[in-house]
Each structure stands twice: as structure tokens, then as C-alpha cells.
Amino acid sequence: MLPDWLDPETLQWTILVVIAVLLYLMYVVARTVRRALTRFLLFILLAGLGLSLWVQREDLQNCVDTCSCSVYGQDVEIPEDRRPDRCTA
């Protein structure tokens, strides 16, 4: 389970920052890596990670409705003030 201070909203912003860092890394790879195959493989790896983070972010947007939040299988606690009445802890 993730720490209590890491709520779904904080995770959504954190994921956006990580995606921005991945885009920057893709730029760095494009500028510095000379071998085409290595560049292609690094692009695929970074793009795949970014896509998987985006999917996790979308899941976090709906987690309050489903009363169940998780990121890559790790449970995320919904703060008490944002938890709907139908969700019990």
C-alpha cells in the first residue's frame, strides 16, 4: 500500500510530471543517441512507460466513483473528506 499522503489527486499531478520528464528524455535520446536501433528501442520503452502512466492516471480519475483506487496494483487511500458516503473504509 502506498503512503497515506499520496492521495489520488497528488498521484495524478505526479504522473503528469513524470510524463513531462519522459518527453524530455525522449528529446534527449533523439539529440544524443546516434545508432538508429538503439534510438528506436529507447523511444519505444519511454513511450510505453508514458502510455502506461497515462492509463493509470485515467483510472485514478474514476476511482472515487468505484471506491477502489490502485496504481500498478498498489492501493491508494481516498482521503476522508473526498470519500463518498457509499464507500466505507
MARDREN-563687 format. One record per atom (N, C-alpha, C): x, y, z; residue in one letter. Coordinates in steps of 0.001 Angstrom, whole numbers, plus 500000, padded with zeros to 6 digits. Example, Ala and Ser with C-alpha at 12.3 -4.5 7.8 and 13.67 -1.06 7.14 Angstrom:
<pts>
513190494310507800A
512300495500507800A
513200496700507800A
512850497750507080S
513670498940507140S
512900500030507870S
</pts>
This chain:
<pts>
500837498825500000M
500000500000500000M
500889501248500000M
500465502236499239L
501216503484499154L
501004504322500406L
501885505284500691P
501741506127501882P
500422506903501878P
499942507267503073D
498674507971503212D
498696509344502547D
499845510018502543W
499913511361501962W
499803511339500443W
499921510170499849L
499861510034498397L
498428509702497995L
497587510733497912D
496189510535497548D
496038510554496027D
494864510209495502P
494686510142494042P
494991511450493323P
494611512582493892E
494862513860493225E
496358514152493138E
497087513895494209T
498536514090494202T
499198513160493189T
498711511934493119L
499267510984492159L
499009511421490723L
497855512000490449Q
497565512465489093Q
498566513532488671Q
498856514485489557W
499830515529489239W
501238514957489134W
501559514018489989T
502878513383489948T
503073512639488633T
502033511950488187I
502116511222486924I
502312512193485762I
501635513338485785L
501834514334484727L
503275514837484693L
503863515043485857V
505262515490485927V
506187514408485375V
505929513156485729V
506760512053485235V
506630511932483719V
505423512115483195I
505238512065481741I
506016513195481072I
506012514382481664A
506791515503481118A
508279515167481119A
508762514540482182V
510167514133482247V
510464513096481165V
509539512168480939L
509737511169479888L
509803511830478509L
508973512836478271L
509034513552476994L
510379514246476826L
510880514828477907Y
512203515453477858Y
513280514406477568Y
513179513253478203L
514150512185477952L
514085511715476502L
512887511680475917M
512768511310474511M
513488512336473627M
513376513602473989Y
514092514654473256Y
515606514460473375Y
516069514178474589V
517500513957474811V
517982512755474007V
517201511685473997V
517568510496473223V
517662510850471740V
516711511620471251A
516714511987469832A
517938512823469468A
518398513642470399R
519533514525470117R
520894513850470319R
520965512860471197T
522281512326471555T
522566510929471027T
521565510080470926V
521805508699470501V
521921508666468982V
523014508099468503R
523292508095467068R
522822506809466384R
522887505703467066R
522503504435466441R
520983504361466352R
520480504114465153A
519036504147464891A
518288503083465699A
518825501887465786L
518139500819466510L
518051501141467998L
519130501629468556T
519132501993469983T
518155503130470233T
518166504111469368R
517245505247469498R
515797504761469427R
515507503892468470F
514154503355468306F
513714502577469547F
514584501711470060L
514232500923471244L
514007501804472468L
514839502816472647L
514646503737473772L
513351504534473622L
513028504943472397F
511764505639472152F
510575504747472503F
510623503495472074I
509536502551472363I
509396502355473864I
510503502192474557L
510481501998476004L
509886503215476716L
510363504408476384L
509864505626477029L
508405505899476675L
508027505684475428A
506640505895475018A
505709504893475700A
506138503653475817G
505332502645476503G
505119502982477969G
506175503439478615L
506053503840480016L
505119505037480157L
505260506010479278G
504376507177479313G
502924506808479079G
502676505920478126L
501312505481477847L
500723504729479037L
501516503875479647S
501009503126480796S
500724504060481976S
501546505092482162L
501275506080483210L
499995506857482916L
499760507190481653W
498550507922481290W
497304507086481580W
497373505781481293V
496244504890481579V
496002504823483083V
497056504736483880Q
496907504714485333Q
496294506022485830Q
496674507141485229R
496128508445485615R
494635508506485335R
494220507985484183E
492795507958483857E
492022507089484847E
492606505976485258D
491959505118486249D
491806505838487578D
492769506664487947L
492690507408489202L
491561508436489181L
491223508965488015Q
490145509940487922Q
488800509316488263Q
488654508031488016N
487385507349488265N
487362506570489573N
488428506600490330C
488500505725491493C
487553506138492614C
487217507408492733V
486287507827493777V
484904507257493490V
484541507149492221D
483242506590491848D
483168505100492142D
484271504405491977T
484277502958492181T
484688502556493588T
485104503514494407C
485534503282495795C
486780502410495887C
487513502294494801S
488711501466494803S
489774502139493956S
490890502490494571C
491977503145493852C
493240502293493943C
493889502146492808S
495180501469492818S
496001501961491634S
497323501943491822V
498273502289490777V
499239501127490660V
499249500490489515Y
500090499314489294Y
499933498289490414Y
498703498081490858G
498416497076491877G
498611497536493308G
499108498753493523Q
499298499293494861Q
498069500113495240Q
497454499801496390D
496261500509496836D
496588501953497189D
495661502854496827V
495776504265497145V
494573504627498007V
494811505242499144E
493754505609500078E
493072506898499638E
491734506880499575I
490968508085499268I
490826508870500566I
491178510175500577P
491053510966501800P
489606510984502309P
489446511041503629E
488122511010504250E
487200512099503705E
487711513307503493D
486858514408503053D
486405514276501601D
487044513408500828R
486658513194499433R
485974511858499212R
485850511080500251R
485270509744500140R
483744509848500161R
483059509300499143P
481588509317499141P
481032508484500309P
479801508781500700D
479175508077501813D
479033506578501543D
478862506203500295R
478674504781499980R
479964503967500121R
481095504655500190C
482385503980500353C
482721503886501836C
482906502691502318T
483297502517503718T
484752502096503775T
485426502588504777A
486864502293504914A
487089500912505448A
</pts>
